[in-house]
Amino acid sequence: MRFAEREVILKDGRTCILKPTLPEYAQEMIDYMKVTAAETDYLLRYPDEVHFTLEAEEELLGKILDDPYTIMMMALVDGKVAGNGSINGIGSKRKICHRSSLAIALYKEYWSLGIGKAMIEYMTELARSAGWKQVDLEVVAENIQAQRVYEKCGFVETGRRHNALRSDDGTYHDEILMYKEL
Ligand SMILES: CC(C)(COP(=O)(O)OP(=O)(O)OC[C@H]1O[C@@H](n2cnc3c(N)ncnc32)[C@H](O)[C@@H]1OP(=O)(O)O)[C@@H](O)C(=O)NCCC(=O)NCCS
């Protein structure tokens, strides 16, 4: 989806720009996926599971940009990528085509500055105007920080998926299911 840039003043006084993730940022996005996957255990991918080639990533970002129902948003601070987020449909079958799903991650150095909340608010606003009726998400049960941020943005807990994730060290982790009506 193409959408207008939005400027946000962060808690440290810097300005953050929220804008569509353009195909020319493909390499930055591949680097971002690898680094953020290493900075936290709370994302689905391990760094060695980021397999996108530059061409494939460019093509994907181009398709998303032209899709009026899929949001891919990046946050830039001082011209550098601080994070990325997305909202996309969960499936095209008629019984579930009112539902979308949210994902977000920032580089660790940009946590707790207000970027996450600003991105989630803007993405859900755009999702509402695109016609989505609700946004679903899953968050690792131990990821309390993210759950507080989602609650601040109006998401409510609806359930728990037992042992949804198995880490390389053999430990199992539940997922908390959350949703927001649009
Ligand atoms: C989760 C994440 C996206 C949140 O973004 P963020 O920019 O760090 O969060 P914000 O600074 O916007 O915080 C939003 C609100 O939540 C509150 N909050 C944050 N952490 C909190 C905590 N541990 N306890 C209580 N409130 C908390 C903030 O105070 C803020 O409220 P305010 O605006 O009223 O002050 C970011 O920390 C991140 O990328 N984490 C790693 C990846 C991840 O976990 N992604 C989610 C996977 S489901």
The ligand as an SDF file (V2000), in Angstrom:
LIG
                    3D

 48 50  0  0  0  0  0  0  0  0999 V2000
    7.7450   -4.4560   20.9590 C   0  0  0  0  0  0  0  0  0  0  0  0
    8.2530   -3.1880   20.2870 C   0  0  0  0  0  0  0  0  0  0  0  0
    7.8260   -3.1390   18.8300 C   0  0  0  0  0  0  0  0  0  0  0  0
    7.6210   -1.9750   21.0400 C   0  0  0  0  0  0  0  0  0  0  0  0
    8.0350   -0.7790   20.4600 O   0  0  0  0  0  0  0  0  0  0  0  0
    8.6960    0.3840   21.3570 P   0  0  0  0  0  0  0  0  0  0  0  0
    8.9770    1.5130   20.4480 O   0  0  0  0  0  0  0  0  0  0  0  0
    9.8350   -0.1990   22.1040 O   0  0  0  0  0  0  0  0  0  0  0  0
    7.5010    0.7500   22.3750 O   0  0  0  0  0  0  0  0  0  0  0  0
    7.0120    2.2280   22.7370 P   0  0  0  0  0  0  0  0  0  0  0  0
    8.2050    3.0310   23.1620 O   0  0  0  0  0  0  0  0  0  0  0  0
    6.2150    2.7630   21.5980 O   0  0  0  0  0  0  0  0  0  0  0  0
    6.0590    1.9430   23.9930 O   0  0  0  0  0  0  0  0  0  0  0  0
    4.6710    2.0730   23.8810 C   0  0  0  0  0  0  0  0  0  0  0  0
    4.0330    2.1540   25.2360 C   0  0  0  0  0  0  0  0  0  0  0  0
    4.1930    0.9510   25.9790 O   0  0  0  0  0  0  0  0  0  0  0  0
    4.7570    1.2300   27.2580 C   0  0  0  0  0  0  0  0  0  0  0  0
    5.6680    0.1650   27.6580 N   0  0  0  0  0  0  0  0  0  0  0  0
    6.7380   -0.2700   26.9830 C   0  0  0  0  0  0  0  0  0  0  0  0
    7.3270   -1.2630   27.6620 N   0  0  0  0  0  0  0  0  0  0  0  0
    6.6100   -1.4420   28.8010 C   0  0  0  0  0  0  0  0  0  0  0  0
    6.7300   -2.2930   29.9200 C   0  0  0  0  0  0  0  0  0  0  0  0
    7.7150   -3.2060   30.0070 N   0  0  0  0  0  0  0  0  0  0  0  0
    5.8190   -2.1880   30.9130 N   0  0  0  0  0  0  0  0  0  0  0  0
    4.8150   -1.2680   30.8200 C   0  0  0  0  0  0  0  0  0  0  0  0
    4.6650   -0.4260   29.7780 N   0  0  0  0  0  0  0  0  0  0  0  0
    5.5520   -0.5140   28.7850 C   0  0  0  0  0  0  0  0  0  0  0  0
    5.5110    2.5230   27.0610 C   0  0  0  0  0  0  0  0  0  0  0  0
    5.6680    3.2020   28.2950 O   0  0  0  0  0  0  0  0  0  0  0  0
    4.6450    3.2520   26.0780 C   0  0  0  0  0  0  0  0  0  0  0  0
    3.5660    3.8850   26.7290 O   0  0  0  0  0  0  0  0  0  0  0  0
    3.4200    5.4950   26.7120 P   0  0  0  0  0  0  0  0  0  0  0  0
    3.3570    5.8820   25.2750 O   0  0  0  0  0  0  0  0  0  0  0  0
    2.1550    5.7380   27.4320 O   0  0  0  0  0  0  0  0  0  0  0  0
    4.6410    5.9950   27.3960 O   0  0  0  0  0  0  0  0  0  0  0  0
    9.8150   -3.0720   20.3730 C   0  0  0  0  0  0  0  0  0  0  0  0
   10.2100   -2.9830   21.7170 O   0  0  0  0  0  0  0  0  0  0  0  0
   10.5320   -4.2380   19.7080 C   0  0  0  0  0  0  0  0  0  0  0  0
   10.8220   -4.1830   18.5190 O   0  0  0  0  0  0  0  0  0  0  0  0
   10.8470   -5.3200   20.4650 N   0  0  0  0  0  0  0  0  0  0  0  0
   11.5450   -6.4810   19.9260 C   0  0  0  0  0  0  0  0  0  0  0  0
   10.7600   -7.2500   18.8800 C   0  0  0  0  0  0  0  0  0  0  0  0
    9.4150   -7.6800   19.3970 C   0  0  0  0  0  0  0  0  0  0  0  0
    9.2720   -8.1060   20.5320 O   0  0  0  0  0  0  0  0  0  0  0  0
    8.4130   -7.5480   18.5120 N   0  0  0  0  0  0  0  0  0  0  0  0
    7.0480   -7.9490   18.8170 C   0  0  0  0  0  0  0  0  0  0  0  0
    6.8720   -9.3560   18.4620 C   0  0  0  0  0  0  0  0  0  0  0  0
    5.1910   -9.8840   18.7590 S   0  0  0  0  0  0  0  0  0  0  0  0
  1  2  1  0
  2  3  1  0
  2  4  1  0
  2 36  1  0
  4  5  1  0
  5  6  1  0
  6  7  2  0
  6  8  1  0
  6  9  1  0
  9 10  1  0
 10 11  2  0
 10 12  1  0
 10 13  1  0
 13 14  1  0
 14 15  1  0
 15 16  1  0
 15 30  1  0
 16 17  1  0
 17 18  1  0
 17 28  1  0
 18 19  1  0
 18 27  1  0
 19 20  2  0
 20 21  1  0
 21 22  1  0
 21 27  2  0
 22 23  1  0
 22 24  2  0
 24 25  1  0
 25 26  2  0
 26 27  1  0
 28 29  1  0
 28 30  1  0
 30 31  1  0
 31 32  1  0
 32 33  2  0
 32 34  1  0
 32 35  1  0
 36 37  1  0
 36 38  1  0
 38 39  2  0
 38 40  1  0
 40 41  1  0
 41 42  1  0
 42 43  1  0
 43 44  2  0
 43 45  1  0
 45 46  1  0
 46 47  1  0
 47 48  1  0
M  END
$$$$
